[in-house]
Amino acid sequence: METSTTQTREALVNDVKQLKHDVTQVAQDVRNHASAHVDETRQRVNETISTVRESVAANPWYVLGVGFFLGFLAGVRFRR
């Protein structure tokens, strides 16, 4: 009877070790995947900021006009 109990205990210990290994692997995969998404998002934000800066540098009067127009609309909307 003790041999059966010992074998069951060893099997459970091995299963727990395998589970810990699997969980560690999943956590690492999630971390890598999230890191890739963060890097991609950071790159897109940097590209968008660069594009906006180039647009502002190329058309400063246009941007100023749009800003005044949006300010006017906000003033009309929230005046009431």
C-alpha positions as MATLAB code, in Angstrom:
seq = 'METSTTQTREALVNDVKQLKHDVTQVAQDVRNHASAHVDETRQRVNETISTVRESVAANPWYVLGVGFFLGFLAGVRFRR';
ca = [
       0.000    0.000    0.000;
       2.839    2.391    0.817;
       4.364    1.890   -2.636;
       1.131    2.976   -4.241;
       0.979    6.058   -2.011;
       4.608    6.883   -2.759;
       4.036    6.519   -6.478;
       0.940    8.718   -6.309;
       2.854   11.350   -4.346;
       5.718   11.298   -6.845;
       3.271   11.560   -9.735;
       1.601   14.562   -8.070;
       4.976   16.222   -7.423;
       5.945   15.698  -11.063;
       2.594   17.081  -12.216;
       3.048   20.159  -10.022;
       6.574   20.695  -11.390;
       5.260   20.399  -14.946;
       2.411   22.787  -14.149;
       4.855   25.347  -12.707;
       6.977   25.028  -15.834;
       3.934   25.459  -18.088;
       2.705   28.493  -16.141;
       6.157   30.074  -16.308;
       6.259   29.494  -20.063;
       2.790   30.987  -20.548;
       3.722   34.030  -18.444;
       6.861   34.534  -20.512;
       4.895   34.230  -23.767;
       2.327   36.761  -22.533;
       5.103   39.143  -21.477;
       6.798   38.865  -24.871;
       3.504   39.347  -26.718;
       2.569   42.372  -24.611;
       6.032   43.850  -25.070;
       5.713   43.503  -28.840;
       2.340   45.304  -28.760;
       3.740   48.088  -26.572;
       6.673   48.554  -28.936;
       4.358   48.649  -31.957;
       2.051   51.155  -30.269;
       4.998   53.321  -29.238;
       6.255   53.306  -32.840;
       2.818   54.291  -34.195;
       2.517   57.132  -31.672;
       5.966   58.407  -32.602;
       5.072   58.267  -36.304;
       1.813   60.135  -35.657;
       3.588   62.835  -33.666;
       6.177   63.172  -36.420;
       3.448   63.476  -39.061;
       1.624   66.133  -37.029;
       4.842   68.097  -36.544;
       5.557   67.973  -40.274;
       2.003   69.112  -41.060;
       2.229   71.989  -38.603;
       5.598   73.042  -40.012;
       4.305   72.887  -43.594;
       0.939   74.620  -42.949;
       1.103   76.796  -39.824;
      -1.744   79.097  -40.943;
      -4.018   76.168  -41.701;
      -3.415   74.696  -38.260;
      -4.003   78.078  -36.642;
      -7.284   78.467  -38.555;
      -8.463   74.999  -37.552;
      -7.589   75.770  -33.931;
      -9.585   79.002  -33.976;
     -12.531   77.262  -35.647;
     -12.562   74.454  -33.076;
     -12.320   77.032  -30.290;
     -15.259   78.908  -31.791;
     -17.333   75.713  -31.987;
     -16.483   74.811  -28.393;
     -17.419   78.325  -27.270;
     -20.755   78.186  -29.057;
     -21.480   74.694  -27.749;
     -20.674   75.372  -24.094;
     -21.884   78.964  -23.831;
     -25.407   77.910  -22.929;
];
